[in-house]
Amino acid sequence: MRLIVGLGNPGPEYAETPHNLGFAVIERLAEQARLRTRQHRARSVVRRGRLDRDEVLLAQPLTYMNLSGAAVSALLESEGLTPADLIVVVDDVALPWGSLRIRERGSAGGHKGLESVLVALGTEEFVRVRLGVRPPEGWVGDVAEYVLAPMSPEQRQVAADMVAEAAEAVRAILREGPGRAMTRFNRREGAPQPRA
């Protein structure tokens, strides 16, 4: 069993923001696996089933981004899983729009949701798939406001392509392991920076 968690914020007002791309990847994976039945467990919306050959639990924490660790920790405990069984999907303002990075370990890089997961689990040793949402060059303002603002039409198009690619990256991690998946997906430079 693998636990795949997309980080985001619950509620329709956040659905079209860069900060919810983790949620969008979970929706895409659920569609691909035809997992329609949702349950509420451990402060999350979850779907259980098979993705390709693997048994998975797809989760979207309902704790709001900055408290995601509580939900992730509770889900791992309830399933008898360890951080080695976890894949976290998250947006990343340090990466250009359209780029993906798979990592097997590492710091939160300033991401409050990822930091919450690291603190709750007490380890950096879990796979994460990071989706680039860097603000445009010359951006002056609060990064939190930027990632919580609705995406422009151009950003939404790039985001849709990135979500599809991130879902494929997760499936590659399951099939081939993170090392091979990193070789395939981490080389991509990303799309041209969309206008905000």
C-alpha positions, 0 to 999 in steps of 0.5 A: 500500500502506498499513501499518495497525498496532495497538499492544498486547501479545502473549499471552492475559493482555493480550487483554482489557485497555484497552492492547490495543484497537489489536490488537482494531481490527486483528482487526476490520479483518482480519475485515471484509477476510476476511484469515485468513492470518497471517504472522510478519514483522518481529517482528509478526503480519501479514495482507496483502490488500485493504481496500475498494479499498486494498492493506493490510498489517495488523500487530500487533507482537510486541515488547510495547508499549514496543518497538513502534517497532522492529517498525513501522520494520522493516515500513515498511523491508521494504515500501519504505514511508514514515511517510506510508503508516502508520496507527497505532491506539492506546489513549489515557488522555487521552481519555474512554471511547468517544471517538476522535481521528484526528490526522495528526501530534503527540507521543506524549502520554505513551504509551510505545508511540507514543513508541517509534514516534516515536523509531524513525521520527524523525518525528511525521508519520504518522496515528494513531487514538486510542481513549479509555480514561481512568481513572474520575474520582477514580482514584488509582493507577498508570495502567500498572496500569489499562491492563494490568488486565482490563476490567470487563463495562461497559468491554468493552461500550463497548470493543466499540463503540469498536473497531467505530467505530475500524475504520470510522474507519480505512476512512474514512481510506483512502477519504476521507483523514484530514482528512475522517475527522477531521471525521466522527469527532473530534466524538464526545464518547464514551460515559458513563464506564464503571465500572472 
